[in-house]
Amino acid sequence: MITEDQHLKKIQLVLILRSKITDVIRRFFLDQDFIEVETPIRIPTPALELHIDAEPAGENYLRTSPELHMKRLLAAGYPRIFQIGPCFGRVTIQVQRSAA
C-alpha cells in the first residue's frame, strides 16, 4: 500500500518532470525564432466540433482548441508562433474489446 508521503513525492516528481519537459519544448521553439503567444481560454460560443461538448464557464465557454485564434495570427503575418497551454473538452474513454 502506498503511503501519503510516497503519493506526495510521486506528485512532486511528475510536476517537476512536466515543468522540465515544457521548458525544453519552449526553449526549442524560441531558439528557432518562434514567438510564444497566448490565445483566449474563454470564448462566447461553444465549440463547433461535433464530437466535443464545450464546458460552459459562466456566460462563456472554455475553448476546446486554440486553432481558430492561431490561424488568425498566421493570417495577420505571424508565421512562426507557438502556444503551450490547456485545451478543454469532454473526453470519454472507450475500451475496445476483441473476442478471443
VENTA-V844555 format. One record per pair of residues at least 24 apart in sequence whose C-alpha atoms are under 6 Angstrom apart, sorted by the first residue. I is the first residue (numbers start at 1). J is the second residue. D is the distance in Angstrom with one decimal. If there is no record, write none. Layout:
i j d
I J D
I J D
//
This chain:
i j d
34 80 4.7
34 81 5.1
35 81 4.7
36 81 5.8
36 82 5.1
36 83 5.6
37 83 5.4
52 89 5.9
52 90 6.0
54 89 5.5
63 88 5.9
64 88 4.6
64 89 5.3
//
